[in-house]
Amino acid sequence: MKFEKQKLSKLIEKYDLLSDISMSNPVLWLNDHPMNQSTGEQFSFNEVIEAKERLQRFAPYLKAAFPETENFDGIIESEIKEIPFMKKWMEEITGDEYPGKLLLKCDYALPISGSIKARGGIHEVLKVAEKLAIENKLIKSNDDYIKFCDEAFRQFFNGYKIAVGSTGNLGLSIGIMGAKLGFQVTVHMSSEAKEWKKRLLREKGVEVIEYSSDYSKAVEEGRNQAALYPGCHFVDDENSKDLFAGYAVAALRLEQQLRDADIIVDASHPLFVYLPCGVGGGPGGVAYGLKKIYGEHIHLFFGEPTQSPCMLLGMMTGLHDGISVTDIGLTNQTEADGLAVGRASKFVGKLMEPILSGCYTVDDSFLFKSLKAMWELEQIFMEPSAHAAIFGPISLFSKGKSYMEQHKLHMENATHLIWSTGGNMVPEKQRQQFLKTDI
Ligand SMILES: *Cc1c(COP(=O)(O)O)cnc(C)c1O
């Protein structure tokens, strides 16, 4: 896809924010047409319900295969909790007081692969496994899925391939789950991928192919190579509905968690959710599910690095995957490896048009300050990408006054939910390195 220079000068005329974005200044973009009916929706909520039921069927298997899922009975879920010290830190660095409640959604601690990818990625692998097992009469959908632990299943799946392109975490979730079931898994890793992620996968018998290019290229290469093998399932991070459905299941679970915690969401109790965004599938799936549940009472914001604001750019211009961050002179270089994506998913961007309240960008330097503060004040370790969520309320309170006024929101009753997307798998040595980083 070639982007023409004349087009850029037209865009700069049309969108005031674009020059700030291209100079990598942190911005807040507000979507001024949410709640428009999107035409011909490409995804049905039914797929989310089906994903939820599928994960339920696999719970006995997951509980046996991954003992760390025992806390939630084989369901891959994380808790929500208040982070009062971090709230104070955020207020101090901005000299502002934030009304309402601040909560953390702890996907950094999700079992099996330690990031939000454990939702979508594992769901897609399980769906592939289930379909193969049913087609080959190894199992019926009302059987006890603990059978998937049998050696005969592993032998059977070893005749099949799964491939994926990734900046790291999706590769981890697909690789760990796929290898456990017995599949031959190939992960195409982009240049950002951290060394320890590649090593961990290789230890599990996963084939890792490294690229010196960015995420979009790794995905494209993976897609092309997978097409050469009949029977190879390619997990398409840019277009997959099965990934998206798996992510969206989080919304149904969160609804219950908020209810259990007596947190009200209605016309006078708005809920704000801040999600770090890469290609869009993870945050998009969660946002899609939450919007179905809470409608106009929820306000959804995506956070991206100042050098990689692909979703912001795609949605603001309506060009989606027709524009890359490099087209406007950005580098797509960021320490937030999970968010180092130059071109957003069009499938997700289209679905977000009527849903998303806005996107904001955040400097890498903030991500590391926040990482250190979170560790020292709350003893929670989140990887740099996840800290893009922390900047959400900061961006909203400093640049989004017009949004709160326009929607006449009862901010004193608001709940702000920071979606922490990863961190648990980061090895000690890498943690220490992150904690020392000051840029
Ligand atoms: C992948 C990832 C995201 C973003 O998810 P996308 O589906 O790429 O938008 C956010 N945070 C972390 C830690 C990730 O690994």
Ligand as a Chemical Component Dictionary entry (heavy atoms), coordinates in Angstrom:
data_LIG
# 
_chem_comp.id                   LIG 
_chem_comp.type                 NON-POLYMER 
_chem_comp.pdbx_formal_charge   0 
_chem_comp.three_letter_code    LIG 
# 
loop_
_chem_comp_atom.comp_id 
_chem_comp_atom.atom_id 
_chem_comp_atom.alt_atom_id 
_chem_comp_atom.type_symbol 
_chem_comp_atom.charge 
_chem_comp_atom.model_Cartn_x 
_chem_comp_atom.model_Cartn_y 
_chem_comp_atom.model_Cartn_z 
_chem_comp_atom.pdbx_ordinal 
LIG C1 C1 C 0 -0.756 -6.987 22.342 1  
LIG C2 C2 C 0 -0.759 -6.134 23.514 2  
LIG C3 C3 C 0 -1.589 -5.009 23.595 3  
LIG C4 C4 C 0 -2.466 -4.548 22.476 4  
LIG O1 O1 O 0 -3.274 -5.515 21.861 5  
LIG P1 P1 P 0 -3.582 -5.405 20.317 6  
LIG O2 O2 O 0 -4.517 -6.521 20.040 7  
LIG O3 O3 O 0 -2.286 -5.563 19.580 8  
LIG O4 O4 O 0 -4.158 -4.049 20.078 9  
LIG C5 C5 C 0 -1.531 -4.270 24.752 10 
LIG N1 N1 N 0 -0.712 -4.580 25.772 11 
LIG C6 C6 C 0 0.076  -5.662 25.740 12 
LIG C7 C7 C 0 0.941  -5.967 26.915 13 
LIG C8 C8 C 0 0.094  -6.464 24.604 14 
LIG O5 O5 O 0 0.878  -7.535 24.568 15 
# 
loop_
_chem_comp_bond.comp_id 
_chem_comp_bond.atom_id_1 
_chem_comp_bond.atom_id_2 
_chem_comp_bond.value_order 
_chem_comp_bond.pdbx_ordinal 
LIG C1 C2 SING 1  
LIG C2 C3 SING 2  
LIG C2 C8 DOUB 3  
LIG C3 C4 SING 4  
LIG C3 C5 DOUB 5  
LIG C4 O1 SING 6  
LIG O1 P1 SING 7  
LIG P1 O2 DOUB 8  
LIG P1 O3 SING 9  
LIG P1 O4 SING 10 
LIG C5 N1 SING 11 
LIG N1 C6 DOUB 12 
LIG C6 C7 SING 13 
LIG C6 C8 SING 14 
LIG C8 O5 SING 15 
# 
